[in-house]
Amino acid sequence: MTSVNTAVDLVGYLAAILTTTAFVPQAWLTWQRKRAEGVSLAMYSMMLVGVMCWLSYGIMLSAWPIIIANVVTLFLASFIFVMKLIYK
């Protein structure tokens, strides 16, 4: 692996960590309060479809930063989506 590829992967992993962990506070707050009135069902529906597309794209490219980030993001966004349905 060249240093350019390593730098590219590091940027990818950093982006993955930041964008994926951005869902943690919302998931935690929703779980803790057992309320989801501030969560948009339409937004999370679109987000889930988009994350599934990104995951498929990452798998097609064998791009591990994209795959890992989107597997975790899919889990967190799905959790928030389900909590929205439960705590409607």
Residue pairs with C-beta under 8 A, 6 or more apart in sequence:
1 9
9 64
9 65
12 63
12 65
12 66
13 65
15 65
15 69
16 65
16 66
16 68
16 69
17 69
19 69
19 73
20 69
20 72
20 73
20 76
23 73
23 76
23 77
23 80
24 76
26 39
26 80
27 76
27 79
27 80
27 83
30 36
30 39
30 79
30 80
30 83
30 84
30 87
31 79
31 83
34 87
35 87
36 80
36 83
36 84
36 86
36 87
36 88
37 87
39 80
39 83
39 84
41 81
41 84
41 85
44 77
44 80
44 81
44 84
45 81
47 77
48 74
48 77
48 78
48 81
51 70
51 73
51 74
51 77
52 70
52 74
54 66
54 69
54 70
55 66
55 67
55 70
55 71
55 74
57 63
57 66
58 64
58 65
58 66
58 67
58 69
58 70
59 67
